[in-house]
Amino acid sequence: MTVSPSHRSNPVEYPSDDGKPMAESDFQRNYLTYAVEVLRIHFQSQPEVYVSGNLFLYYEQGNAAAVVAPDVFVVLGAEQRDRPSYRVWEEGGKVPDFILEITSKSTVSEDQGTKKGLYAYLGVREYWQYDPTGDYLSPRLKGLRLAGENYWPMAGTELPDGMLSLFSEVLNLELRLLPTGELRFHNPATGVTLLTHSEEAQRAQRLAAKLRELNIDPDTL
């Protein structure tokens, strides 16, 4: 049977951009890009771990309004490749295991209300919130773990130097809140803080300069 154009069902479009800025300010954008970059570097050798941020996540096939854009998210068991958007039904039903929202004035209510309920409904195992300015959350870093249908706060550990450390079972990493209020990811297995490519280059430059002060050629090491 021939179907006339007027009777063909229109395919649902899933936009990849809403035209809005990535973040409200430099404070939010800097930590969003930091978290995505260091987590991508950390998981780069694991092809079935997908890390992204500020990407549309569609969770209901056929409904383009069923969408959220987490600041940072990690999916275990999803192929590590670029996507225009993340569509749960095209990924074997896999939802993020870890989500981090960088809280700001315009997002704090949604982060603690609507998104919290949605992420619990979807089955996101860990939901984290970080406030880079310290204006909206106390403490600035909070981790929530899903138990049943509800989230429960994670207990943090205060380190001797004043840092607050919380452990992510999903990532096997610590999220640390420095006394300055900065957020850092730390690998307890190696004792190393995760660095961006730029931070690693700066560290190498400082080390090389120190070796030269000691009359040691860095190229010989």
Salt bridges, closest charged atoms under 4 A:
ASP26 OD1 - ARG29 NH2 2.02
GLU79 OE1 - ARG81 NE 3.24
GLU90 OE2 - ARG87 NH1 3.67
GLU91 OE2 - ARG81 NH2 3.63
GLU91 OE2 - ARG83 NE 2.76
ASP97 OD1 - ARG125 NH1 3.33
GLU101 OE2 - LYS115 NZ 3.20
ASP111 OD1 - LYS115 NZ 3.98
GLU126 OE2 - ARG145 NH2 3.63
GLU169 OE1 - ARG145 NE 3.58
GLU174 OE1 - ARG176 NE 2.78
GLU182 OE2 - ARG184 NH2 3.48
GLU199 OE2 - ARG184 NH2 3.69
GLU200 OE2 - ARG203 NH2 2.81
GLU213 OE1 - LYS210 NZ 3.85
